[in-house]
């Protein structure tokens, strides 16, 4: 919840990461005494949809807004950028979003540095604040985003250009939203509110508004990750000589959504589809399975699972895996961890 009696007790602060001695980014006002938390939360409803959104860019997918809203919509688009870059962008952007939400006392809405209601939802969802969807307003430097996405301390110019091109594409290319009542609107994954450039060294900073699909219901239905989850992932991929791929990001997202209190069982076909490896499996089963086990080792290395998964035969006779999730991945054993499962969902294992 938003901390009370602290709204007037704020200090102007530069963006979390500054480029060089002189900050190029914009300013925001965090609550005095607040610091980046040890973990960050991401919208679990988005993570569970990520394979469809990020893997099948040009196809429609459906999502539920929850039992209170009772609406569902279809979204399409996003067919002009690398799905790998987009997968890592969404992980990095959601980390920045939650951190700045927490610093500014907006973690209840996960709306970044402000509490801006997404304008198109007012007419669709009514006047109740519980049904409003918030835009996520964030501030970051280009190097900060690139470091999270690529794990490079000093991102090369080619990486910076790729990420800038992706941001511009997401700003220009809308996604179509068709609500259950038939109304159709268009929205954007992100909207560039401002871009600053420092000529002497080429430093770049952005002020973005993120789509409400990243802010929705994070208070009650979330996955939680340690702040160094992405660096751990990058380090392990390099150590195991695995390319930075869509599948690596997707497996981390998939496992982060599961209930850590019990094993997670998943069929091979579902896993291959989620990781976008089904076509590769059809062409070369042996190599694809070998690559899967390499990714499993990466997940063990970063600590989200304890040991490699166990192969099983499912009830329908197909092949599957059982993952032993690490209950201490997010917090040490002596710290209490809240249940990241929505009250209106009986199981995350599906």
C-alpha positions in Angstrom: 0.0 0.0 0.0 1.0 3.6 -0.4 2.8 4.9 2.6 0.7 7.4 4.5 1.8 10.9 5.7 4.9 10.8 3.4 3.4 12.3 0.3 4.7 15.8 1.1 8.0 14.5 2.5 9.8 14.0 -0.8 13.2 14.8 -2.3 13.9 15.4 -6.0 16.1 12.6 -7.3 17.8 11.8 -10.6 16.9 8.7 -12.5 18.3 5.5 -10.9 21.2 5.3 -13.4 23.0 8.4 -14.6 25.3 8.4 -17.6 28.7 9.7 -16.6 29.3 12.6 -14.1 26.3 14.6 -15.4 22.8 13.1 -15.2 21.1 13.2 -18.6 17.8 11.7 -17.4 14.8 13.5 -16.0 13.9 13.9 -12.4 11.2 12.3 -10.2 10.3 12.5 -6.6 10.6 9.3 -4.5 9.5 9.2 -0.9 12.3 10.2 1.4 14.2 7.3 2.8 12.9 4.7 0.3 15.4 2.6 -1.6 15.1 0.0 -4.4 13.7 -3.2 -2.7 15.5 -6.5 -2.8 12.9 -8.0 -5.1 10.5 -6.7 -7.8 7.0 -7.8 -8.8 5.6 -8.3 -12.3 2.1 -8.7 -13.5 1.5 -12.5 -13.5 -1.4 -12.1 -15.9 0.9 -10.7 -18.5 3.6 -13.3 -17.9 1.2 -16.1 -18.5 0.2 -14.5 -21.8 3.8 -13.6 -22.8 4.3 -16.8 -24.9 1.3 -15.8 -27.1 2.1 -12.1 -27.2 5.8 -12.5 -27.8 5.9 -15.7 -29.8 2.8 -15.3 -32.0 3.2 -11.6 -32.7 0.6 -11.3 -35.5 -2.0 -13.6 -34.0 -4.9 -12.8 -31.7 -4.8 -13.9 -28.0 -7.4 -13.6 -25.3 -7.1 -12.7 -21.7 -9.4 -12.2 -18.7 -9.4 -9.0 -16.6 -10.5 -10.9 -13.5 -13.7 -11.9 -11.8 -14.7 -8.3 -10.8 -14.1 -6.7 -14.2 -15.7 -9.6 -16.1 -14.2 -8.4 -19.4 -12.0 -10.1 -21.9 -10.2 -8.7 -25.0 -8.1 -9.8 -27.9 -4.9 -8.2 -28.9 -2.9 -8.4 -32.1 0.1 -6.7 -33.7 3.8 -6.5 -32.8 5.1 -8.2 -35.9 8.0 -5.9 -36.8 10.6 -6.4 -34.1 12.7 -9.2 -32.8 10.8 -11.4 -30.4 13.9 -12.1 -28.4 14.6 -8.4 -27.9 10.9 -7.9 -27.0 11.0 -10.7 -24.5 14.0 -9.2 -22.6 12.6 -5.7 -23.0 9.4 -6.7 -21.1 11.4 -8.2 -18.3 13.7 -5.2 -18.0 10.9 -2.6 -18.3 8.8 -4.4 -15.7 11.8 -4.3 -13.3 12.2 -0.6 -13.8 8.5 -0.1 -13.5 8.1 -1.8 -10.1 11.2 -0.2 -8.7 10.1 3.3 -9.5 6.5 2.5 -8.4 7.9 1.4 -5.0 10.2 4.5 -4.7 7.3 6.8 -5.4 4.8 5.0 -3.2 2.7 3.7 -6.2 3.4 0.0 -5.7 -0.3 -0.6 -5.2 -1.0 0.4 -8.8 2.4 -0.5 -10.1 2.2 2.7 -12.2 5.7 4.0 -12.0 6.4 7.6 -11.0 2.8 8.7 -11.3 -0.8 7.4 -11.0 -2.0 8.1 -14.5 -5.2 6.2 -15.4 -5.2 4.9 -18.9 -7.7 7.2 -20.6 -9.4 4.6 -22.8 -10.4 2.5 -19.8 -12.5 5.1 -18.1 -15.5 4.6 -20.5 -15.1 0.9 -20.6 -14.5 0.0 -17.0 -16.6 2.6 -15.2 -15.9 5.0 -12.4 -14.8 2.6 -9.7 -11.0 3.0 -9.1 -10.8 -0.7 -8.6 -11.7 -1.2 -12.2 -9.3 1.4 -13.6 -6.2 0.4 -15.5 -3.1 2.5 -14.9 -0.4 3.5 -17.4 3.1 2.8 -16.2 5.3 6.0 -16.3 9.0 5.3 -16.1 12.3 7.1 -16.6 15.5 5.4 -17.6 18.7 5.9 -19.6 19.3 3.9 -22.7 22.4 2.3 -21.2 20.5 1.3 -18.1 17.9 -0.6 -20.2 20.6 -2.2 -22.4 22.5 -3.4 -19.4 19.4 -5.2 -18.1 18.5 -6.6 -21.5 21.9 -7.8 -22.6 24.0 -8.0 -19.4 26.7 -5.8 -21.0 28.4 -3.3 -18.6 29.1 -1.0 -21.5 26.5 -1.7 -24.2 28.0 -1.4 -27.8 26.5 1.1 -30.2 24.9 -1.6 -32.3 23.0 -2.8 -29.2 22.0 0.7 -28.4 20.7 1.2 -31.9 18.7 -2.0 -31.8 17.0 -1.1 -28.6 16.2 2.4 -29.7 14.7 1.0 -32.9 12.6 -1.4 -30.9 11.3 1.4 -28.6 10.4 3.5 -31.7 8.6 0.5 -33.2 6.6 -0.2 -30.1 5.8 3.5 -30.0 4.5 3.6 -33.6 2.9 0.2 -33.9 -0.4 -0.2 -31.9 -1.9 -3.4 -30.6 -5.6 -4.0 -31.3 -7.9 -4.5 -28.3 -11.3 -6.0 -28.8 -13.4 -6.0 -25.6 -16.1 -8.6 -24.8 -18.9 -6.1 -25.6 -17.5 -5.7 -29.2 -15.9 -2.3 -28.7 -12.5 -2.1 -30.4 -9.7 0.2 -29.4 -6.0 0.5 -30.1 -3.2 0.9 -27.6 0.6 0.7 -27.5 3.1 -1.3 -25.6 4.9 1.9 -24.8 4.6 5.6 -25.7 7.6 7.9 -25.8 6.7 11.0 -23.8 10.2 12.5 -24.1 13.7 11.6 -25.3 16.8 13.5 -24.2 20.1 13.4 -25.9 23.5 14.7 -24.6 25.6 15.6 -27.6 29.1 15.5 -25.9 28.9 11.7 -25.2 25.8 10.5 -26.9 24.0 9.6 -23.7 20.2 9.1 -24.1 17.4 9.1 -21.6 13.7 8.2 -22.0 10.4 9.0 -20.3 8.0 6.3 -21.3 4.4 5.4 -20.6 3.9 1.6 -20.6 0.7 -0.2 -21.5 -1.7 -1.1 -18.6 -1.1 -4.8 -19.4 2.1 -4.4 -17.3 0.4 -2.6 -14.4 -2.8 -4.6 -14.0 -3.6 -6.2 -10.6 0.1 -6.6 -9.6 -1.0 -6.0 -6.0 -2.9 -9.3 -5.8 -1.7 -11.4 -8.7 2.1 -11.2 -9.3 5.3 -13.1 -9.8 8.3 -12.0 -7.8 12.0 -11.9 -8.8 15.2 -10.9 -7.1 16.8 -7.7 -8.5 19.7 -9.6 -9.9 17.6 -12.2 -11.8 18.5 -10.9 -15.2 22.2 -10.6 -14.5 22.2 -14.1 -13.1 20.4 -15.3 -16.3 22.9 -13.6 -18.6 25.9 -14.9 -16.6 24.7 -18.4 -16.7 23.9 -18.3 -20.4 27.4 -17.1 -21.1 28.9 -19.7 -18.7 27.1 -22.5 -20.4 27.9 -21.1 -23.9 24.2 -20.6 -24.7 23.0 -17.7 -26.9 20.7 -15.1 -25.5 17.5 -16.4 -26.9 13.7 -16.1 -26.6 13.5 -19.5 -25.0 15.8 -18.5 -22.1 13.6 -15.5 -21.2 10.4 -17.5 -21.6 11.5 -20.3 -19.3 12.4 -17.8 -16.6 9.0 -16.2 -17.0 7.2 -19.6 -17.0 8.9 -20.8 -13.8 8.5 -17.5 -12.0 4.7 -17.7 -12.3 4.5 -21.1 -10.6 3.6 -21.8 -6.9 7.0 -22.3 -5.3 5.3 -24.5 -2.6 4.8 -27.5 -4.9 6.4 -29.2 -7.9 5.6 -27.8 -11.3 4.5 -30.4 -13.9 4.5 -29.5 -17.6 4.1 -31.6 -20.7 6.8 -31.5 -23.3 4.5 -30.2 -26.1 3.3 -27.3 -23.9 6.9 -26.5 -22.9 8.1 -26.6 -26.6 5.2 -24.3 -27.6 5.9 -21.9 -24.8 9.6 -21.7 -25.6 8.9 -21.5 -29.4 10.9 -24.7 -30.0 8.2 -26.9 -31.5 9.2 -26.4 -35.1 12.9 -27.0 -34.2 11.8 -30.2 -32.4 10.0 -31.5 -35.5 13.2 -30.9 -37.5 15.7 -32.3 -35.0 14.3 -34.0 -31.9 17.7 -35.0 -30.4 19.3 -31.5 -30.7 16.2 -29.7 -29.4 15.9 -31.9 -26.3 19.7 -31.4 -25.7 19.2 -27.6 -25.9 16.3 -27.9 -23.4 18.5 -29.6 -20.9 21.0 -26.9 -21.3 18.3 -24.3 -20.4 17.3 -26.4 -17.4 20.9 -26.3 -16.2 20.8 -22.5 -16.5 17.6 -22.3 -14.4 19.3 -24.5 -11.8 22.4 -22.2 -11.9 20.4 -19.0 -11.2 18.6 -20.7 -8.4 14.9 -20.7 -9.5 14.9 -24.6 -9.4 16.7 -27.0 -7.1 18.3 -29.6 -9.3 17.4 -30.6 -12.8 13.8 -31.6 -13.6 12.6 -35.2 -13.6 11.3 -36.8 -16.8 7.8 -38.4 -16.4 5.1 -40.0 -18.5 1.9 -38.0 -18.2 -1.6 -39.6 -17.8 -2.2 -39.3 -21.5 1.0 -41.2 -22.3 2.9 -38.2 -23.5 6.3 -37.0 -22.1 6.7 -34.4 -19.5 8.9 -32.9 -16.8 8.6 -32.1 -13.1 10.5 -29.1 -11.8 11.3 -28.7 -8.1 11.0 -24.9 -7.5 13.2 -23.2 -5.0 11.1 -21.6 -2.3 14.1 -19.5 -1.3 14.8 -18.1 -4.8 13.2 -14.7 -4.0 13.9 -14.6 -0.2 16.2 -16.3 2.2 14.7 -19.1 4.3 14.1 -16.9 7.4 12.1 -14.2 5.5 8.4 -14.6 5.0 7.3 -14.7 1.4 3.8 -13.7 0.4 1.7 -16.0 -1.8 1.9 -14.6 -5.3 -1.3 -16.4 -6.4 -4.5 -14.6 -7.1 -7.4 -15.3 -4.9 -9.5 -16.2 -7.9 -7.1 -18.9 -9.2 -6.9 -22.3 -7.5 -3.7 -23.3 -9.2 -0.9 -21.9 -11.3 0.1 -25.2 -12.6 -2.9 -25.3 -15.0 
